Amino acid sequence: MNDGGGGAGRLARRMLEQAKALTVPALPDPDVAPMSRLAFARAAGFAPDAWQENALESRSRKLLFNCCRQSGKSTTSALLAVHEAAFVPGGLVLMLAPSLRQSGELFRKCLQIMKGAECPLPAIVSESALRVELDNGSRIIALPGSEATTRGYSAATLVIIDEASRVPDELIAAVRPSLATTNGRLIALSTPNGKRGWFYLEYVSGIDWERTTITSADCARISPEFLKDEERTLGPHVFGQEYLCEFYDPDTAVFSIALIERALSGAVTPLWGHAA
């Protein structure tokens, strides 16, 4: 029924004016948190390497780190996780690793940082072997690299995948939708595991990733004497993967990836699959 702009029209205009006067709080942004990620790392007692500083300060939403062994990737993961939980109220951090043991170790690093930081942090209200909840509503949950255990989580603000080259591809398909409604961050850190799997494919040809390679030369804590002994013991192939971050063809491959790629051509018309 049309009242010609009478009572209903006046009510609608009054409601519109009230709506315009409302102040809607903005969602918290960890990049403009009361304490930066780098400052937090130092308050937690760490002196980050140059690559760790870059990782902590990055504003990218998708980051890949190709890291050598003992480069500090797990510590970096834990610092990022704790900062997110502490300074983004209601945040959800999912931390994934290939196995339950690795997830547990990663989570313990988070707790050590949280309990040892020399700066005010939200209080822990709930804690178990693989999850913690803070009084600002944020949670950190560590999960083993299984698609079945990852499904069901939503509205994650940060997903961190440690040793990402060793988690199955179906895990990535299961966890990515958890970021759909938050514009959250996806950070993957790993030592190479051959020219296979999602980590390798995204590192060489993925879209919109910020990529960083950290070899043993970038880590002052690893001595030249130790590296010489490792190369002599492991051989050039394993040493190149573990400490120089090089991607190699899988040992079981009959043909190399490079040979297969050279055999592909877009100039040849397929015999099947196209209508006449």
C-alpha positions as CSV (number, residue, x, y, z in Angstrom):
1,M,0.0,0.0,0.0
2,N,1.4,3.4,-1.0
3,D,0.7,6.2,1.5
4,G,2.0,8.9,-0.8
5,G,5.2,9.5,1.2
6,G,3.4,9.8,4.6
7,G,4.2,8.0,7.8
8,A,6.1,5.1,6.2
9,G,8.2,7.5,4.1
10,R,9.0,9.6,7.2
11,L,10.0,6.5,9.1
12,A,12.2,5.3,6.3
13,R,14.0,8.7,6.1
14,R,14.5,8.8,9.9
15,M,16.0,5.3,9.8
16,L,18.3,6.2,7.0
17,E,19.6,9.3,8.9
18,Q,20.2,7.2,12.0
19,A,22.1,4.6,9.9
20,K,24.3,7.3,8.5
21,A,25.2,8.5,12.0
22,L,26.4,5.1,13.1
23,T,30.1,4.5,13.6
24,V,31.2,1.1,12.4
25,P,34.5,-0.1,13.9
26,A,37.1,-1.3,11.4
27,L,38.5,-4.8,11.6
28,P,41.9,-4.9,13.3
29,D,44.9,-5.1,11.0
30,P,48.1,-6.9,12.2
31,D,50.2,-4.6,10.0
32,V,49.1,-1.6,12.1
33,A,49.0,-3.5,15.5
34,P,50.2,-1.7,18.7
35,M,53.4,-3.6,18.3
36,S,54.9,-4.6,14.9
37,R,55.9,-8.2,14.2
38,L,59.6,-7.3,14.2
39,A,59.3,-5.4,17.5
40,F,57.4,-8.3,19.0
41,A,60.1,-10.8,17.9
42,R,62.7,-8.7,19.6
43,A,60.6,-8.4,22.7
44,A,60.3,-12.2,22.7
45,G,64.1,-12.4,22.9
46,F,65.0,-13.1,19.3
47,A,67.5,-11.4,17.1
48,P,66.1,-12.2,13.6
49,D,68.3,-12.9,10.6
50,A,67.8,-10.5,7.6
51,W,65.4,-12.9,5.9
52,Q,63.4,-13.3,9.1
53,E,63.1,-9.6,9.4
54,N,61.7,-9.4,5.8
55,A,59.3,-12.3,6.6
56,L,58.0,-10.6,9.7
57,E,57.6,-7.2,8.0
58,S,56.0,-8.4,4.8
59,R,52.5,-7.2,4.1
60,S,51.9,-9.8,1.3
61,R,48.9,-12.2,1.7
62,K,50.6,-15.1,0.1
63,L,54.2,-16.0,1.0
64,L,56.5,-18.9,0.0
65,F,59.8,-19.5,1.8
66,N,62.2,-22.0,0.3
67,C,64.4,-22.6,3.3
68,C,67.5,-24.6,4.0
69,R,67.7,-26.8,7.1
70,Q,68.2,-25.1,10.4
71,S,67.4,-21.7,8.9
72,G,64.9,-20.8,11.6
73,K,61.7,-21.4,9.7
74,S,59.8,-23.0,12.6
75,T,60.7,-20.1,14.9
76,T,59.6,-17.6,12.2
77,S,56.3,-19.5,11.9
78,A,55.7,-19.4,15.6
79,L,56.5,-15.7,15.9
80,L,54.0,-15.0,13.1
81,A,51.4,-17.1,14.7
82,V,51.7,-15.6,18.2
83,H,51.7,-12.1,16.9
84,E,48.5,-12.7,14.9
85,A,46.7,-14.2,17.9
86,A,47.9,-11.6,20.3
87,F,47.1,-8.5,18.2
88,V,44.1,-9.5,16.1
89,P,41.2,-10.1,18.5
90,G,39.1,-13.0,17.4
91,G,41.8,-14.2,15.1
92,L,42.1,-17.9,14.1
93,V,45.6,-19.2,13.3
94,L,45.9,-22.7,11.8
95,M,49.4,-24.2,11.9
96,L,49.9,-27.3,9.7
97,A,52.8,-29.7,9.5
98,P,53.3,-33.1,7.9
99,S,52.9,-35.1,11.1
100,L,51.4,-34.9,14.5
101,R,54.9,-34.8,16.1
102,Q,56.0,-31.9,13.9
103,S,52.7,-30.0,14.7
104,G,53.3,-30.6,18.4
105,E,56.9,-29.2,18.2
106,L,55.7,-26.2,16.3
107,F,52.9,-25.5,18.8
108,R,55.4,-25.8,21.7
109,K,57.5,-23.0,20.2
110,C,54.3,-20.9,20.1
111,L,53.7,-21.5,23.8
112,Q,57.4,-20.8,24.7
113,I,57.2,-17.5,22.9
114,M,53.9,-16.6,24.4
115,K,55.0,-17.3,27.9
116,G,58.5,-15.8,27.6
117,A,57.7,-12.5,25.8
118,E,58.7,-9.4,27.7
119,C,55.6,-7.4,26.6
120,P,51.9,-7.5,27.7
121,L,49.9,-10.2,25.9
122,P,46.3,-11.4,26.2
123,A,45.9,-14.0,28.9
124,I,45.6,-17.7,28.1
125,V,42.1,-18.9,29.0
126,S,42.3,-22.5,27.5
127,E,45.3,-24.6,26.6
128,S,45.8,-28.2,25.4
129,A,48.6,-30.1,23.6
130,L,47.7,-28.6,20.2
131,R,45.6,-25.5,20.8
132,V,45.4,-22.4,22.9
133,E,42.7,-19.7,23.3
134,L,43.4,-16.2,24.5
135,D,41.0,-13.8,26.4
136,N,40.8,-11.6,23.3
137,G,39.0,-14.5,21.5
138,S,41.9,-15.5,19.4
139,R,43.0,-19.1,18.9
140,I,46.1,-21.0,17.6
141,I,45.4,-24.5,16.5
142,A,48.1,-26.9,15.3
143,L,47.1,-29.7,13.0
144,P,48.9,-32.6,11.4
145,G,49.0,-32.7,7.6
146,S,45.8,-34.6,7.0
147,E,42.9,-33.4,4.9
148,A,40.5,-35.1,7.2
149,T,41.6,-33.1,10.3
150,T,41.7,-29.8,8.5
151,R,38.2,-29.7,7.1
152,G,35.6,-27.9,9.2
153,Y,37.6,-24.8,10.2
154,S,36.4,-21.5,8.8
155,A,37.3,-17.8,9.0
156,A,41.0,-18.3,9.6
157,T,43.0,-15.1,9.6
158,L,46.3,-16.8,9.2
159,V,47.3,-20.2,7.9
160,I,50.9,-21.4,8.3
161,I,52.2,-24.6,6.6
162,D,55.6,-25.8,7.9
163,E,57.6,-28.2,5.8
164,A,55.0,-27.5,3.1
165,S,56.7,-29.6,0.4
166,R,55.9,-32.7,2.4
167,V,52.2,-32.2,3.1
168,P,49.8,-33.8,0.5
169,D,48.2,-31.7,-2.2
170,E,44.7,-32.5,-1.0
171,L,45.5,-30.7,2.3
172,I,46.0,-27.4,0.4
173,A,42.6,-27.9,-1.3
174,A,41.1,-28.5,2.2
175,V,42.6,-25.5,4.0
176,R,42.4,-22.7,1.4
177,P,38.6,-22.2,1.7
178,S,39.1,-21.4,5.4
179,L,40.6,-18.0,4.3
180,A,37.7,-17.2,1.9
181,T,35.8,-14.8,4.1
182,T,38.7,-13.1,5.9
183,N,41.2,-12.2,3.2
184,G,43.6,-13.9,5.6
185,R,47.2,-14.8,4.9
186,L,48.7,-18.0,3.7
187,I,52.4,-18.6,4.5
188,A,54.3,-21.8,3.5
189,L,57.8,-22.5,4.6
190,S,59.8,-25.6,3.5
191,T,63.0,-27.3,2.4
192,P,62.6,-28.6,-1.1
193,N,61.4,-32.2,-1.7
194,G,61.9,-32.6,-5.4
195,K,60.2,-31.3,-8.5
196,R,56.8,-32.5,-7.5
197,G,53.8,-31.4,-5.5
198,W,52.0,-28.1,-4.9
199,F,54.9,-26.4,-3.2
200,Y,57.2,-26.9,-6.2
201,L,54.6,-25.9,-8.7
202,E,53.6,-22.7,-6.9
203,Y,57.2,-21.8,-6.3
204,V,58.2,-22.0,-10.0
205,S,54.9,-20.8,-11.6
206,G,52.3,-19.8,-9.0
207,I,50.5,-16.5,-9.2
208,D,50.6,-13.6,-6.7
209,W,53.1,-15.3,-4.3
210,E,55.9,-13.4,-2.6
211,R,58.8,-15.9,-2.9
212,T,62.0,-16.0,-0.9
213,T,64.9,-18.5,-1.0
214,I,67.1,-18.9,2.1
215,T,70.2,-21.0,1.6
216,S,72.9,-21.9,4.2
217,A,74.8,-18.8,3.0
218,D,72.0,-16.6,4.5
219,C,72.3,-18.3,7.9
220,A,75.3,-17.2,9.9
221,R,74.6,-19.8,12.6
222,I,75.7,-22.6,10.2
223,S,79.5,-22.8,10.1
224,P,81.5,-23.4,6.9
225,E,83.2,-26.4,8.6
226,F,79.8,-28.0,9.3
227,L,78.7,-27.5,5.7
228,K,81.8,-29.0,4.3
229,D,81.3,-32.1,6.4
230,E,77.6,-32.3,5.4
231,E,78.5,-32.1,1.7
232,R,81.1,-34.8,2.0
233,T,78.8,-37.0,4.0
234,L,75.5,-36.4,2.1
235,G,76.8,-36.1,-1.4
236,P,76.0,-33.2,-3.8
237,H,72.4,-34.2,-4.5
238,V,71.1,-34.3,-1.0
239,F,73.3,-31.5,0.2
240,G,72.0,-29.3,-2.7
241,Q,68.5,-29.9,-1.6
242,E,68.9,-29.6,2.1
243,Y,71.3,-26.6,2.3
244,L,71.2,-24.9,-1.2
245,C,67.4,-25.1,-1.6
246,E,67.7,-26.8,-5.0
247,F,64.8,-28.7,-6.6
248,Y,65.7,-32.0,-8.1
249,D,63.8,-34.6,-10.1
250,P,62.4,-37.4,-8.0
251,D,64.6,-40.5,-7.7
252,T,61.8,-42.6,-9.1
253,A,61.3,-40.5,-12.2
254,V,62.0,-42.2,-15.5
255,F,62.2,-38.9,-17.4
256,S,63.4,-35.6,-16.1
257,I,60.9,-32.7,-15.7
258,A,62.9,-30.6,-18.1
259,L,62.8,-33.3,-20.8
260,I,59.0,-33.7,-20.4
261,E,58.5,-29.9,-20.6
262,R,60.6,-29.8,-23.8
263,A,58.5,-32.5,-25.3
264,L,55.3,-30.4,-24.9
265,S,54.2,-28.1,-27.7
266,G,51.1,-25.9,-28.2
267,A,51.7,-25.8,-31.9
268,V,50.6,-29.4,-32.5
269,T,46.8,-29.9,-33.2
270,P,45.4,-32.7,-31.1
271,L,43.9,-35.7,-32.9
272,W,41.0,-36.0,-30.5
273,G,38.9,-33.6,-28.4
274,H,38.0,-31.0,-31.0
275,A,34.8,-30.9,-33.0
276,A,35.2,-30.8,-36.8
